[in-house]
């Protein structure tokens, strides 16, 4: 799986389409265990340049400008969190995956993790019994 470099990642973060060789990475990015945090990181990458520009351009005391930019950014992040699933689905469609792929992959990975946890819990619970040793 190839990861995009910083410039390509920045392009991807603002909604750009990556070349086909990064298709597997896009699927991983949108379905790994930390995918909601990755989504918020992409949003922060979009907000930071605009926030910096606003801090420089807006008139008034620095504390008021910082408070306005921070509050606006938090509202933007909260608004975007509401459309978390739709936004990631759109990114997957741009990468060429059919609708519903993300949900299916996330459910498969969740089932695999749950099965591994259950097996580990079973081993911890029953390993002391004589008939459970190999």
C-alpha positions as CSV (number, residue, x, y, z in Angstrom):
1,X,0.0,0.0,0.0
2,X,1.5,3.3,-1.1
3,X,1.0,6.4,1.1
4,X,0.8,9.8,-0.6
5,X,3.5,12.4,0.1
6,X,2.8,15.6,2.0
7,X,1.7,17.6,-1.0
8,X,-0.6,14.9,-2.3
9,X,-2.0,14.4,1.2
10,X,-2.7,18.1,1.4
11,X,-4.5,17.9,-2.0
12,X,-6.5,14.9,-0.7
13,X,-7.3,16.8,2.6
14,X,-8.9,19.6,0.7
15,X,-11.0,17.2,-1.4
16,X,-8.8,16.4,-4.3
17,X,-8.7,13.1,-6.1
18,X,-5.6,11.0,-5.7
19,X,-4.1,8.9,-8.5
20,X,-5.2,5.2,-8.8
21,X,-2.0,3.9,-7.1
22,X,-3.2,5.3,-3.8
23,X,-6.6,3.7,-4.0
24,X,-5.8,1.1,-1.3
25,X,-4.5,3.8,1.0
26,X,-7.7,5.8,0.6
27,X,-9.7,2.7,1.5
28,X,-7.5,2.2,4.6
29,X,-7.7,5.9,5.5
30,X,-11.5,5.8,5.4
31,X,-12.0,2.5,7.2
32,X,-9.2,2.0,9.7
33,X,-10.0,2.1,13.5
34,X,-9.1,5.8,13.7
35,X,-11.0,7.0,10.6
36,X,-13.1,9.6,12.4
37,X,-10.0,11.2,13.9
38,X,-8.4,11.1,10.4
39,X,-11.4,12.9,9.1
40,X,-11.1,15.6,11.7
41,X,-7.4,16.0,11.0
42,X,-8.2,16.6,7.3
43,X,-10.7,19.2,8.3
44,X,-8.2,20.9,10.6
45,X,-5.8,21.0,7.6
46,X,-8.4,22.8,5.7
47,X,-9.2,25.3,8.4
48,X,-5.7,26.3,9.6
49,X,-4.7,28.3,6.5
50,X,-8.0,30.2,6.4
51,X,-7.8,30.8,10.2
52,X,-4.2,32.1,9.8
53,X,-5.4,34.5,7.0
54,X,-8.3,35.7,9.1
55,X,-6.1,36.3,12.1
56,X,-3.9,38.5,9.9
57,X,-6.7,40.4,8.1
58,X,-9.4,40.9,10.7
59,X,-9.3,44.2,12.5
60,X,-9.5,44.4,16.3
61,X,-7.7,43.2,19.3
62,X,-5.7,40.0,19.0
63,X,-7.7,38.2,21.7
64,X,-11.0,38.9,19.9
65,X,-9.6,37.7,16.6
66,X,-8.2,34.5,18.1
67,X,-11.5,33.9,20.0
68,X,-13.5,34.5,16.8
69,X,-11.3,32.2,14.7
70,X,-11.2,29.4,17.3
71,X,-15.0,29.5,17.8
72,X,-15.6,29.6,14.1
73,X,-13.3,26.6,13.6
74,X,-15.0,24.6,16.3
75,X,-18.4,25.3,14.8
76,X,-17.1,24.2,11.4
77,X,-15.7,21.0,12.9
78,X,-18.9,20.3,14.8
79,X,-20.9,20.9,11.6
80,X,-18.7,18.6,9.6
81,X,-18.9,15.9,12.3
82,X,-22.6,15.7,11.6
83,X,-21.8,14.7,8.0
84,X,-19.0,12.4,8.8
85,X,-20.3,9.3,7.0
86,X,-21.5,11.2,4.0
87,X,-18.2,13.0,3.6
88,X,-16.1,9.8,3.8
89,X,-18.5,8.1,1.4
90,X,-18.0,10.9,-1.1
91,X,-14.2,10.5,-0.8
92,X,-14.6,6.7,-1.5
93,X,-16.7,7.4,-4.6
94,X,-14.0,9.8,-5.8
95,X,-11.5,7.0,-5.4
96,X,-13.6,4.7,-7.5
97,X,-15.3,2.5,-4.8
98,X,-19.0,1.7,-5.1
99,X,-21.4,3.1,-2.6
100,X,-21.6,1.1,0.5
101,X,-18.0,-0.2,0.4
102,X,-16.9,1.7,3.5
103,X,-19.7,0.4,5.6
104,X,-19.0,-3.2,4.5
105,X,-15.3,-3.0,5.1
106,X,-15.8,-1.3,8.5
107,X,-18.2,-4.0,9.6
108,X,-15.8,-6.8,8.4
109,X,-12.9,-5.2,10.3
110,X,-15.1,-4.7,13.4
111,X,-16.1,-8.4,13.2
112,X,-12.5,-9.5,12.9
113,X,-11.5,-7.4,15.9
114,X,-14.5,-8.7,18.0
115,X,-13.6,-12.3,17.1
116,X,-10.0,-11.8,18.2
117,X,-11.1,-10.2,21.4
118,X,-13.5,-13.0,22.1
119,X,-10.8,-15.6,21.5
120,X,-8.4,-13.8,23.8
121,X,-11.1,-13.5,26.5
122,X,-11.9,-17.3,26.1
123,X,-8.2,-18.1,26.4
124,X,-7.8,-16.0,29.6
125,X,-10.9,-17.5,31.1
126,X,-10.4,-21.2,30.3
127,X,-6.6,-21.7,29.9
128,X,-6.2,-22.9,33.5
129,X,-8.6,-25.9,32.9
130,X,-6.8,-29.2,32.2
131,X,-8.9,-30.0,29.1
132,X,-8.2,-26.7,27.4
133,X,-4.4,-27.2,27.1
134,X,-3.1,-28.5,23.8
